Amino acid sequence: MNWIAERDWPSLEQGLAGRLRRDCGKDWERFIHHPFVCGMADGTLPEADFQRFLIQDYLYLIQYARAYALAIYKADTMEDMRSASGIVSGLLDTELALHIAYCAGWGLCVDDLHNQPESLELLAYTRFILDRGQTGDLLDLIVTLAPCLIGYGEIGARLMADPTTRREGNPYWEWIALYGGEKFVGLVDAGLRTLESLAGRYGAEGRYPALLAEFRTAVKLEAAFWNAGRSGML
């Protein structure tokens, strides 16, 4: 049975996030069904490509932490400030260390992570996020961050539910299980609730075309980021 959001993860289809995701149409499909993702699903993705992606993903997490630090500044309630602060703390104190440990299992040391330059795909994506956060408000920032959180959760859920996904002997199964697992699903649901709360307070309905344009650009840049593993050298 194919994975269907309306049945298997209804909250992805609801509220502002659901509307943005649906209205992105083919751009969203290209992101979640990218050849890089398909290569992880069947285990055929070249390991060197995945290693390069892991390096760029580490560098992305650093910029992701900066984006949520900016969210603290942009927030106009203590609750929003504390929420963003908790995410920054989690990234800096836990997630980056976990990523370093995971990379070690792929033969990458800390120097490999720190000594590589940011790819053009990473530069374009993260600077777009930071630009929208700086020039817009908190809702603009969270909307541009949403494709990463929602997309990885949907990709993980889809691949875990797909009987054609290779499990035995697939070097990427651990990655798939992480993003399709209960813990990450919980993080996505929390992010969806935050987005919906901000949508009501920041007048999302009246500015929807601009929010959709931001979300669509972020989705396109997310899709392009899969290619970061195919550029540069270790």
C-alpha positions in Angstrom: 0.0 0.0 0.0 1.4 3.4 -1.0 2.1 6.0 1.7 -0.5 8.8 1.5 -0.2 11.9 3.7 -4.0 12.3 4.1 -4.2 8.9 5.7 -0.8 8.2 7.1 0.2 11.7 8.4 -2.8 13.9 8.3 -1.2 16.9 10.0 1.0 17.4 7.0 -2.1 18.2 5.0 -3.6 20.6 7.4 -3.2 24.4 8.1 -0.7 26.7 6.5 1.9 23.9 6.1 -0.5 21.7 4.2 -1.6 24.5 1.9 2.0 25.5 1.1 3.0 21.9 0.5 0.1 21.2 -1.9 0.5 24.5 -3.7 4.2 23.8 -4.4 3.0 20.8 -6.5 5.7 19.5 -8.8 8.5 21.4 -7.0 7.7 19.5 -3.8 7.6 16.2 -5.7 11.0 16.9 -7.2 12.4 17.5 -3.8 11.1 14.4 -2.0 11.6 12.1 -5.0 15.0 13.4 -6.0 17.4 10.9 -7.5 19.6 11.3 -4.4 16.7 10.1 -2.3 15.9 7.2 -4.6 19.6 6.2 -4.5 19.4 6.0 -0.7 16.2 4.0 -0.9 17.7 1.2 -3.0 21.2 1.6 -1.7 22.7 2.5 -5.0 23.8 6.0 -4.1 27.6 6.2 -4.4 29.1 6.4 -0.9 31.4 9.2 -1.8 28.4 11.3 -2.8 26.8 10.6 0.6 30.0 11.5 2.4 30.2 14.8 0.7 26.6 15.4 1.5 27.2 14.6 5.2 29.9 17.3 5.2 27.7 19.9 3.7 24.8 18.8 6.0 27.1 19.5 9.0 27.9 23.0 7.6 24.1 23.5 7.0 23.4 22.7 10.7 25.7 25.5 11.7 23.7 28.0 9.6 20.5 26.4 10.8 21.5 27.2 14.3 22.2 30.8 13.3 18.7 31.0 11.7 17.1 30.0 15.0 19.3 32.4 16.9 17.9 35.1 14.5 14.4 33.7 15.4 15.1 34.7 19.1 15.7 38.2 18.0 12.7 38.3 15.7 10.3 36.9 18.3 7.9 39.2 20.0 6.8 36.9 22.8 8.8 35.3 25.6 7.3 31.9 24.6 8.6 32.2 21.0 12.0 33.3 22.3 12.2 30.3 24.6 11.1 28.0 21.9 13.8 29.2 19.5 16.4 29.3 22.2 15.7 25.6 23.0 16.2 24.7 19.4 19.5 26.6 19.3 20.7 24.9 22.4 19.7 21.5 21.1 21.6 22.1 17.8 24.8 23.4 19.4 24.9 21.1 22.5 23.5 17.8 21.0 22.7 17.6 17.3 26.1 18.8 16.0 27.8 16.2 18.2 25.5 13.5 17.1 26.2 14.4 13.5 29.9 14.3 14.1 29.6 10.8 15.6 27.5 9.6 12.7 30.0 11.0 10.2 32.8 9.1 12.0 31.0 5.9 11.1 31.4 7.0 7.5 35.1 7.6 7.9 34.9 11.3 8.3 36.8 13.1 11.1 36.1 16.5 12.5 38.8 18.1 10.3 37.0 16.7 7.3 33.9 18.6 8.4 35.5 21.9 9.3 38.0 22.1 6.4 35.7 21.8 3.5 34.2 25.0 2.0 30.5 25.5 1.8 29.1 24.3 -1.6 27.3 26.8 -3.9 24.1 24.9 -3.1 24.6 25.4 0.6 25.5 29.1 0.2 22.4 29.8 -1.9 20.1 28.0 0.4 21.2 29.1 3.8 21.8 32.8 2.8 18.3 32.9 1.4 16.9 31.7 4.7 18.9 34.2 6.7 18.0 37.0 4.2 14.3 36.3 4.6 14.7 36.2 8.3 16.5 39.5 8.4 14.3 41.4 6.0 11.0 39.8 7.0 9.4 38.8 10.3 9.4 35.6 12.3 6.7 34.0 10.1 8.9 34.6 7.0 11.8 33.0 8.7 9.9 29.9 9.9 8.2 29.4 6.5 11.6 29.3 4.8 12.9 26.8 7.3 9.8 24.6 7.1 10.7 22.6 3.9 13.7 21.1 5.6 11.8 19.9 8.6 8.7 18.8 6.9 10.4 17.4 3.8 12.9 15.2 5.7 10.1 13.9 7.8 7.9 13.0 4.8 10.9 11.4 3.0 11.7 9.3 6.0 8.1 8.2 6.4 7.6 7.4 2.8 10.8 5.4 2.5 10.1 3.4 5.7 6.6 2.6 4.5 7.6 1.6 1.0 8.1 -2.2 0.7 10.6 -1.6 -2.2 13.0 0.3 0.1 16.0 -1.8 0.7 16.6 -2.6 4.3 19.0 -5.5 4.5 22.5 -4.4 3.7 21.5 -0.8 2.8 24.2 1.6 4.1 21.6 4.3 4.2 18.9 2.5 6.2 20.0 4.1 9.4 19.5 7.6 7.9 16.1 6.6 6.6 15.1 5.1 10.0 16.2 8.3 11.8 14.0 10.7 9.7 11.1 8.2 9.5 11.3 7.4 13.2 9.0 8.4 16.0 11.3 11.0 17.5 11.7 13.0 14.3 7.9 12.7 13.6 7.4 14.3 16.9 9.7 17.2 16.0 7.9 17.7 12.7 4.5 17.8 14.5 5.9 20.3 17.0 7.1 22.5 14.1 3.8 22.3 12.4 2.0 23.5 15.5 4.5 26.4 15.8 4.0 27.4 12.2 0.2 27.3 12.6 0.4 29.5 15.7 2.5 32.0 13.9 0.2 31.9 10.9 -2.7 33.1 13.0 -0.7 35.8 14.8 1.2 37.2 11.8 -1.7 37.3 9.4 -0.7 34.5 7.0 -4.0 34.6 5.1 -3.6 38.1 3.9 0.0 37.6 2.8 -0.2 34.1 1.5 1.1 34.7 -2.1 4.4 36.1 -0.6 4.7 33.2 1.9 4.1 30.7 -0.9 6.8 32.3 -3.0 9.2 32.1 -0.1 8.3 28.5 0.6 8.6 27.5 -3.0 12.0 29.0 -3.3 13.2 27.2 -0.2 11.8 23.9 -1.6 13.7 24.4 -4.9 16.9 25.2 -2.9 16.3 22.1 -0.7 16.1 20.0 -3.9 19.3 21.5 -5.2 21.0 20.8 -1.9 20.9 17.1 -2.6 23.4 17.9 -5.4 25.8 19.3 -2.9 27.1 15.7 -2.5 28.1 15.6 -6.1 30.3 18.7 -6.1 33.6 19.5 -4.5 36.2 17.1 -3.1 36.8 15.4 0.2 
